[in-house]
Amino acid sequence: MEFEFNEEQKMLREAVHSFAQKEIAPLVDEAEKTGTFPLQLFPKMGDLGYLCLSYSPEYGAAGMGKMGECIAVEEVAYYAVGIAAGTMVQGGIGTKAIYQRGTEEQKQKFLVPAIKGRKVASFGLTEPNAGSDAAAIQTTATRKNDSYVINGTKIFITNGPFCDFVTLAAVTDKDKGSRGGISLFIVEAGTPGFSHTKLHKFCARSGEVAE
């Protein structure tokens, strides 16, 4: 196991820290006071390659693995944990399933713009009566012709108030339960029946969450 960063990782750390010091630090007080994520950071970070760093250059990402992703999130968190939470979801749980299992069409429509910061991702797992226990979620997805009807409520969803899409977990087969009976769906904001309510927090308020 390596306990030291390689040269590329050291350069990334210095670059992201410098960016955060210049572009994020001046925004933190207002963002925390108002409980608002500075959305202009997504395209700025995307243009510099600081989002979704673990993904392949084939889709416009840096291809620096999970370590690169963690370095970038850590340097942003040095100034604002809430903002770091939003960028972490963008490069992790909000897009990971699309990167690993999505169709090429889905990757071009959702993943590539997320890497560039032109679309914001969120991840819908946590529920009011289940917490983050995936095996206990109650949201269902029922097949109807060539589409699915999804019913349920998610809560504490990071980036939820302003996301362009959510990767959402729902039960598709109650008999199988957590062993093959839960699927992920990409739901775009603005889809009929989709609504979100911003939740107010006591700390890390720049990281917006919604129900």
Helices and strands as residue ranges (DSSP letters): H 7-19, I 20-24, H 25-34, H 41-48, G 57-59, H 65-77, H 81-91, H 96-101, H 104-106, I 107-111, H 112-115, E 121-124, G 134-136, E 140-144, E 147-151, E 157-158, E 165-171, E 182-188, E 198-199, E 209-210
